[in-house]
Amino acid sequence: MTKPSLNTQVAPLVRDLIDNADALRVGVSKGSLGETLIDCGVNSVGGLEAGRRLAEICLAGLGVVSFETASTSDKWPFLISVHTSQPVLACLGSQYAGWSISGKDADGKDFYMLGSGPARAMGSSEPLFKELDYRDKAETAVLVLEADNAPPAALVEDVAKACGLPPEKLTFLFAPTSSLAGSVQVAGRSLEVALHKAHELHFPLEDIVDGMATVPIPPPVPGFVEAMGRTNDAIIYGGRAQLYVKGDEAAAKKLAKELPSKNSKDYGKPFAEIFAAVKGDFYQIDPMLFSPAKVTVTCLSTGKSFEGGAIDDAVLNRSFS
């Protein structure tokens, strides 16, 4: 089956965001090299809808992100739901924040940003794309940055060179995690986190046929660490994923058992506390922690479903409150 061009697929969503910039309270401008800059939460107010659209752009237009309501008796009844019929390509090939870009800006200051979105499939050197057997070619490229400032010109130059495009063909969207749009965009990675964990567990990606996931909307909070904590906790303690897989039933059962976050040695405390305990060294945190709280895996060859994990309201309440 022919795989779609991620950057071509996402272009209409970016155009629509630009066309409705005023209504969505996002700022659109041109950078010094001619690149398009879309501010979704730094100097612009942005909002929940800007974040929802930002999450769909991260998925390269191959997924649907929606706001839903659970039981009104729940303390956090409002949810972000994600679905894509191309879970591996949309989540791992685009949404995953795997492109590390660093250097020095015009003032000689160091910068480091993680990029997500369809431009990764054109310019990033991540080994993951060899596994996916995919590279994109398009006339334009789109990169999303979880950042509290616009990308410096040096970063734009690096991305343009890596993608083989002039800067004026690039669009950068950015918002800090502490903003409304940023919190929605990051928490909207619930399905991507499930796919990434499945990959870490060496489950065959080609056997993942479809998927969906949902998380409670984390309340934004000032400060990067606190905001990062709440968005991670939304997934780790409040996220639920459903994967539809082909292949062996025993493999589906094993995935349901091993994928939930409760299997991590670091499970049980709000993420901000875990981060503080390792003195801000992200790589000291058990990578098995980054997965949804509860998982259902349906084996398409037999029709049987297997569950693992559970929603942890106690830790979620500590984090969100």
PyMOL commands that set and color helices and strands:
alter all, ss='L'
color gray80, all
select helices_A, chain A and resi 6-19+21-24+48-58+87-95+120-123+128-132+153-163+167-169+180-187+190-200+205-207+224-236+249-258+261-263+271-277+282-284+287-289+313-320
alter helices_A, ss='H'
color red, helices_A
select strands_A, chain A and resi 27-30+36-39+63-69+78-84+99-104+110-116+141-146+170-175+208-216+240-245+294-299+305-309
alter strands_A, ss='S'
color yellow, strands_A
deselect
rebuild
show_as cartoon
